[in-house]
Amino acid sequence: MHKAVINIYEMVIGALIFALGLLYLSFQSNAAARFVRLANDEILEEGDLYRQYSDVDINLVSCEELYAVIMGERALPISIDGRIIEPDGNDYELYFSYIRAGTYRKSYSYDADHNILQVIYEYAGL
């Protein structure tokens, strides 16, 4: 009899702890939802975050970004104004001489299966 009473107490305490855990999770979920709503309202009011990305053209690359592309790991050939840079090339002085100050328009050359063959950068101006 004594063991049965202990088992009942353990089950009641376990159920109570489980219920408190569920209650805690629901409060945390509500707090997270309120935070997201508040953040969205602030962003929509100010509009700075959305306005920041509205003018960006991902096909325009600065000359500094082009230097980084050349210095980084290249998996594909790069064409800068018709001059080809192979992926395994490392004559950086020559490659940097291809780049003029300003922005470049980025495009891709594809094969018949729509795989990218080459990344093409053409000078777009200042």
N, C-alpha and C positions, 0 to 999 in steps of 0.2 A: 504494500500500500504506500509506504514511504517513497519507494522508487517511482511509482506512478505519479505522485504529487510533484516530485522533482522534475520528471519529464514534462509534465504540464506546465510548470513554471518556466522551464527552458524553452518550450515552444511558444509561450506567451511573450517571453522576453525577446526571442528571435523574431517573432512577428512584429513586435513593437520596434525593434531596431530596423527591420526591413521597411516598415511603414515610414519611419523617420528618414531613412535613406531616400525613399521615393519622394517624400515631401521636400527634402533638400534638393533633389534633382529638379523637381518642378519649379522651385523658387529660382534656381540657377538658370534654368531654361527661360523663365520669364524675364529675369534680369538681362540675359543676353539678348533676348528679342527686343526689350526696351532700349538697350544700348544701340542695337542696329537701327531701330526706327529713329532714335535721336540723331545718330550719325547721318542717316539718309536725309533727315529733315534739314540738318545744318548744311549739308552739301548742296541740297536743292535750293536752299535760301541764298547761299553765297554764290554758288555756281562756279567757283574757281576751278574746282577739280575737273568738271566737265568741259569748261571753256579751255582749259589747258590742252586737252587732247583734240579739240575740234579743228585746230589749224594744222595739225601735224600730218605731213605726207610721208608715209613710211617708205616711199620710193625715192625720196630725196635724202642724200647722204652728204654730210660735210666732209671737207678734205681731211680733217682730223680723224673722223671715223674711218675714212678710207686708209689712212696710215695704219690704224689699228687692225683693219681687216688684213692688210698685207703682212703685218707683223705677227698676227695670230696664226692658228693652225688652219691651213687651207686644205679643203678636201676636193675642191673643184678648181679648174682654171679660171682666172679672172682676166677680163678684158677692160683696159682703161683707155678710152678713146681709140680703140682698134689695136692697141698693143697688148699682147698676151703675156700673162704671168702664170707660169705653170705651178702646180701645187707644191712641187719639190724644189722650186727655185729659191735662192737666198741672196741674190745680188740686190740688196736693199737700196743702195745708193742709186742704182739704175732705175729701180721701181719707183723710188720717191721722186725721181726727176720727171716721171710721167704725170705727176699730180700738180695741178694748178690750184691756186687759192680760190675758194668758192664752194659751190655745191655740185653734186653729181646726181644724175638720175640713174637709178638702179633698175635693171631688168634681167631677164633670164633667157637663155637659149635652151630649147627642149628638143628631145629626140622624138621619134614617131610614137613611142610608148609613154610620152609625157614625163620622162625622167629629165631632171635638170642636167644639162651638159656643161654649161658655163654661166658665170655671173658677169654681167656686162654693166660697166659704169661709163656714162657719157657726160661730159661737162655740160652743166646747165646754166652756169653763170655765177655771179656773185650774189 
